[in-house]
Amino acid sequence: MKITQSHIDHGRPFDWGKTSEDYARFRDIYPKEFYQKILDLGLCVNGQSVLDIGTGTGVLPRNLYPYGAKWAAADISENQIEQAKILSKGMDIDYYVSPAEEIDFPEHSFDVITACQCFVYFDHEVLLPKLHRMLKPEGRLLILYMAWLPFEDPIAEASEKLVLKYNPSWNGAGATIHPIHLPDCYKTHFELVYQEEFKLNVPFTRENWHGRVKACRGIGASLSENEIAKWEYEHRKLLEKIAPDEFDILHYAAIAELRKK
């Protein structure tokens, strides 16, 4: 499903379904420290019902499943949900194909609603009242994000420059450490109770870093097959020159926990 948003990539269409197989293989990369931060907040654990919106291939519910929460998860892309179901075999996770703005569960259905790596894509004026209605009294909205730091990591910087060569419209470049931006409309329905940003070293090989970058919005979700093939050839050659067989890429993660008023 193609998505066009004026504030994303200068309006260039993208489709996560195009890159779902690579997304499934190469974007399940959050380190243990990332998940431990969530657990330390007492969220997504036994006895709680959790909805993950914009779930992609179900990375968050799959990795937190062992901690006992009952998960539901939704994504706008049928291909993403197909991969999520394959990867969740044997897990009791309820998956739905739906834009976040059209999800409709009964009032007070969830203790926690999570949004990982996707908050920027939503129509918040439409979504906000639904989130508020679906959460139980004093339920939590947990917003999560992780990005590589190109100005501090030379391999990330070089890969990012090559993405921009093939897709100069991509505005996912140039990440720096900053808090998650919360639209003003959330202040009327939620209270910010916790916020943190922290650095993470994420291990890669040349192959899975290549796959991770290919599965970003600027390449796999946006370019034609011919453009992707040309980028892949050039990126592999680049990594042979600048990267060892195994290496870490410096990232940062950001967390915002909001409590329903």
C-alpha positions as CSV (number, residue, x, y, z in Angstrom):
1,M,0.0,0.0,0.0
2,K,1.5,3.3,-1.1
3,I,1.6,6.1,1.4
4,T,2.0,9.7,0.5
5,Q,2.4,12.3,3.3
6,S,3.6,15.9,2.6
7,H,5.9,16.0,5.7
8,I,7.6,12.7,4.8
9,D,10.2,12.6,2.1
10,H,8.8,15.8,0.5
11,G,5.7,13.8,-0.5
12,R,7.4,11.0,-2.3
13,P,5.3,7.8,-2.0
14,F,6.6,4.8,0.0
15,D,5.3,1.3,0.6
16,W,6.5,-0.8,3.5
17,G,5.0,-3.8,1.8
18,K,7.7,-3.7,-0.9
19,T,10.4,-4.3,1.7
20,S,8.6,-6.6,4.1
21,E,10.9,-9.7,3.5
22,D,14.0,-7.6,4.1
23,Y,12.3,-5.8,7.1
24,A,11.6,-9.2,8.6
25,R,15.2,-10.4,8.2
26,F,17.2,-7.3,9.0
27,R,15.2,-4.9,11.2
28,D,14.8,-7.0,14.3
29,I,17.8,-5.3,15.8
30,Y,16.8,-3.7,19.1
31,P,19.3,-4.8,21.8
32,K,18.4,-6.2,25.2
33,E,19.0,-2.9,26.8
34,F,16.2,-1.4,24.7
35,Y,13.6,-4.0,25.9
36,Q,14.9,-3.8,29.5
37,K,14.0,-0.1,29.6
38,I,10.4,-1.0,28.8
39,L,10.3,-3.8,31.4
40,D,11.8,-1.6,34.0
41,L,8.9,0.8,33.6
42,G,6.6,-2.1,34.5
43,L,5.1,-2.1,31.0
44,C,4.2,-5.0,28.6
45,V,4.4,-7.6,31.4
46,N,2.3,-10.4,32.8
47,G,-1.3,-9.4,33.5
48,Q,-1.4,-6.5,31.0
49,S,-3.2,-6.3,27.7
50,V,-1.2,-4.5,25.1
51,L,-1.9,-3.1,21.6
52,D,1.0,-2.4,19.3
53,I,0.1,0.1,16.5
54,G,2.2,0.3,13.4
55,T,3.7,-3.0,14.4
56,G,5.5,-3.7,11.1
57,T,6.7,-7.3,11.3
58,G,5.7,-7.6,15.0
59,V,9.2,-6.9,16.3
60,L,8.0,-5.4,19.6
61,P,5.3,-8.0,20.6
62,R,7.5,-10.9,19.5
63,N,10.4,-9.9,21.6
64,L,8.3,-9.0,24.6
65,Y,6.0,-12.0,24.4
66,P,7.9,-14.1,26.9
67,Y,7.2,-11.5,29.7
68,G,3.5,-12.5,29.8
69,A,1.4,-9.7,28.4
70,K,-1.5,-10.4,26.1
71,W,-0.7,-8.8,22.7
72,A,-2.7,-7.4,19.8
73,A,-0.9,-5.7,17.0
74,A,-1.9,-3.9,13.8
75,D,-0.2,-2.5,10.7
76,I,-1.4,-0.8,7.6
77,S,0.6,-3.2,5.4
78,E,-0.8,-6.6,4.6
79,N,2.7,-7.8,3.7
80,Q,4.1,-6.7,7.0
81,I,1.4,-8.5,8.9
82,E,2.0,-11.6,6.8
83,Q,5.7,-11.6,7.8
84,A,4.7,-10.9,11.4
85,K,2.5,-14.0,11.5
86,I,5.2,-16.2,10.1
87,L,7.7,-15.0,12.6
88,S,5.2,-15.3,15.5
89,K,4.5,-19.0,14.9
90,G,3.6,-20.6,18.2
91,M,2.8,-17.2,19.9
92,D,-0.7,-16.1,20.9
93,I,-0.5,-12.7,19.3
94,D,-3.6,-11.3,17.5
95,Y,-2.6,-9.5,14.3
96,Y,-4.8,-7.0,12.3
97,V,-4.3,-5.3,9.0
98,S,-5.4,-1.7,9.7
99,P,-4.2,1.9,9.7
100,A,-3.8,3.0,13.2
101,E,-6.5,5.6,12.8
102,E,-9.1,3.0,11.9
103,I,-8.4,0.5,14.8
104,D,-11.6,0.1,16.8
105,F,-11.5,-1.9,20.0
106,P,-14.0,-1.4,22.8
107,E,-13.6,1.2,25.5
108,H,-11.0,0.3,28.2
109,S,-9.6,-2.6,26.2
110,F,-5.8,-2.1,27.0
111,D,-3.5,-1.4,29.8
112,V,-0.8,-0.2,27.4
113,I,-0.7,0.9,23.8
114,T,2.8,1.0,22.1
115,A,4.0,2.7,19.0
116,C,7.6,1.8,18.0
117,Q,9.3,3.6,15.1
118,C,6.0,4.8,13.6
119,F,4.6,7.7,15.6
120,V,5.6,10.2,12.9
121,Y,3.3,8.6,10.4
122,F,0.0,9.0,12.2
123,D,-2.8,11.6,11.9
124,H,-2.8,12.5,15.5
125,E,-6.0,14.5,15.6
126,V,-7.9,11.3,14.4
127,L,-5.8,8.8,16.4
128,L,-5.7,10.6,19.8
129,P,-9.3,10.2,20.9
130,K,-9.2,6.5,19.9
131,L,-6.1,5.8,21.9
132,H,-7.7,7.6,24.9
133,R,-10.9,5.6,24.6
134,M,-9.2,2.2,24.2
135,L,-7.0,2.6,27.2
136,K,-8.1,1.7,30.7
137,P,-8.1,4.4,33.4
138,E,-4.5,5.6,33.9
139,G,-3.5,3.3,31.0
140,R,-0.1,4.0,29.4
141,L,0.8,5.1,25.9
142,L,4.4,4.1,25.2
143,I,6.2,5.7,22.2
144,L,9.6,4.3,21.2
145,Y,12.2,5.2,18.6
146,M,15.7,4.1,17.6
147,A,18.0,5.6,14.9
148,W,21.7,5.4,13.9
149,L,23.8,8.5,14.5
150,P,25.5,9.5,11.2
151,F,27.4,12.4,12.7
152,E,29.1,10.2,15.3
153,D,29.5,6.9,13.3
154,P,31.5,6.9,10.1
155,I,30.0,3.8,8.6
156,A,26.5,5.0,9.2
157,E,27.4,8.4,7.7
158,A,28.8,6.8,4.5
159,S,25.8,4.5,4.1
160,E,23.4,7.4,4.7
161,K,25.1,9.5,2.0
162,L,24.7,6.7,-0.5
163,V,21.0,6.5,0.3
164,L,20.7,10.3,-0.3
165,K,22.5,9.9,-3.6
166,Y,19.8,7.6,-4.9
167,N,16.9,9.2,-3.0
168,P,17.6,12.9,-2.2
169,S,13.9,13.3,-1.1
170,W,14.5,11.0,1.9
171,N,14.2,13.1,5.1
172,G,15.1,10.3,7.5
173,A,18.8,11.4,7.3
174,G,20.8,13.3,9.8
175,A,19.5,11.9,13.0
176,T,20.7,13.5,16.3
177,I,19.8,12.7,19.8
178,H,16.5,14.4,20.8
179,P,13.3,13.7,22.8
180,I,10.3,12.3,21.0
181,H,8.1,15.1,19.8
182,L,4.6,15.0,21.2
183,P,2.0,17.0,19.3
184,D,0.2,19.6,21.5
185,C,-3.1,17.7,21.2
186,Y,-1.8,15.0,23.5
187,K,-1.5,17.4,26.4
188,T,-5.3,17.5,26.9
189,H,-5.7,13.7,27.2
190,F,-2.3,12.5,28.5
191,E,0.3,13.4,31.0
192,L,4.0,12.8,30.2
193,V,5.3,10.7,33.1
194,Y,8.7,9.5,31.8
195,Q,11.1,10.5,29.0
196,E,14.6,9.3,28.2
197,E,17.2,9.2,25.4
198,F,20.2,7.0,25.5
199,K,23.0,5.7,23.2
200,L,23.2,2.1,22.1
201,N,25.9,0.1,20.2
202,V,24.1,-2.3,17.8
203,P,26.2,-5.1,16.4
204,F,26.2,-5.9,12.6
205,T,28.0,-7.8,9.9
206,R,28.5,-6.3,6.5
207,E,25.6,-8.4,5.2
208,N,23.0,-7.5,7.8
209,W,24.0,-3.8,7.9
210,H,23.5,-3.8,4.1
211,G,20.1,-5.4,4.7
212,R,19.2,-3.0,7.4
213,V,19.9,0.0,5.3
214,K,18.2,-1.5,2.3
215,A,15.0,-2.0,4.4
216,C,14.8,1.7,5.3
217,R,12.1,3.9,3.9
218,G,14.6,5.7,1.6
219,I,15.6,2.6,-0.3
220,G,13.5,-0.6,-0.2
221,A,10.1,1.1,0.5
222,S,10.6,3.9,-2.2
223,L,12.9,3.0,-5.1
224,S,12.3,1.0,-8.2
225,E,13.8,-2.5,-8.5
226,N,16.4,-1.1,-11.0
227,E,17.3,1.7,-8.6
228,I,17.6,-0.7,-5.7
229,A,19.8,-3.0,-7.6
230,K,22.2,-0.2,-8.5
231,W,22.3,1.0,-4.9
232,E,22.9,-2.5,-3.6
233,Y,25.9,-2.9,-5.9
234,E,27.4,0.4,-4.9
235,H,26.7,-0.1,-1.2
236,R,28.3,-3.6,-1.0
237,K,31.4,-2.2,-2.7
238,L,31.4,0.7,-0.2
239,L,31.2,-1.6,2.8
240,E,34.0,-3.8,1.4
241,K,36.2,-0.7,1.6
242,I,35.2,0.9,4.9
243,A,33.8,-1.8,7.1
244,P,35.3,-4.9,8.8
245,D,33.5,-8.2,8.8
246,E,31.8,-7.4,12.1
247,F,31.3,-4.0,13.7
248,D,29.0,-1.9,15.9
249,I,26.8,1.0,14.7
250,L,26.2,3.8,17.2
251,H,22.4,4.4,17.6
252,Y,20.3,6.3,20.1
253,A,16.9,5.3,21.5
254,A,14.2,7.5,22.8
255,I,11.2,6.6,25.1
256,A,8.2,8.6,26.1
257,E,5.7,7.2,28.5
258,L,2.3,9.0,28.8
259,R,-0.5,8.3,31.3
260,K,-4.1,8.6,30.4
261,K,-5.8,11.5,32.2
